[in-house]
Amino acid sequence: MLAAEKALRLSPYFSGEKTLPGQFFDDAHQTPREAVVAAALVTELAAHFPRDLVDPQPGPAIDSAADPKASVPTILITYHTELSGSFPSRKPRLALTGIGVLTRVSFDIPGDGEPQVFKLTVWRAPDLRTITDTSTAADLYEAMAGEAFKRFTKKYLATLFVEH
């Protein structure tokens, strides 16, 4: 994050601290994105299994240093965001970076041996064709992050429920 922000500050298109991406990937911004993923997983699981067999519930966020031991079947999603590249916009004048959301999903059934693991990296660059005079860095980073989380959700769900 720091290296990408340093590079953006050096760009002739840099438009100030309010445009730096790090502030758009803090807990306050990531928590709603995580909630959308959790809701999609819960909805999809509930649609495929009777409630008396599977009652999916989103769990709390856990400390990244913790090593949670599941006592019930658990889908644990961990991820981190990386920044890469430099994308200048002339109007409005902005220096942006691309984002990567690197995810790892572990589906663990206690007592059933090794968990099923799914990994996916989704890279998104700002869509410079859709930028308007009123676009803000916040809007553009939110669009990239939202699309990355949406793609992750779709690809992971496709591994759970293969349509024939």
Phi, psi and omega in degrees: 000313183295319180295318180295318180293324177297317179296320179296321179299332181277349181288141175294348179264001180300130184243024174108166183303329182295348181258357181291137188288332185308322182293343181265004181233028176273179182302321182298329179270325183284325183304313177296326178294318178297321181297323178295317178297312181300316180297319179296318179295315179299314180299314182293316178298316180296329180286338185258347184227146174295145184299329179286346177263314181226123177239081185293137178220135174290139179263175179285159172295147180242158178295135183296340179273348182285153175240084187292137174254121184282134174255349175226162177308130188223134170256115181250121180250124173238150181201164168214159183251134175239154180243144180202145175088170178221126184232105180276142174239129181281324184218104359287159183285109182215147168248119184241165175234159174277162179236151172233132175249112183259114186244152172222127179243132177240120177255109188244126173249114183307134179080006184249026178079213184289141177289156173283131183241137178231131178235142178206138172243128178242120177257137177227134173252155177296138178275094185296339180288338184261359181288133177244175178301333183262002179295141176242162176301320179301314179299315185290318177291324177295320178297316179295314181295316179301318179292321179297314179294323178296316179295319177302311182302313181298315182291322179292314179301326178296334178282335180275321186232091180275122179275137180252000000 
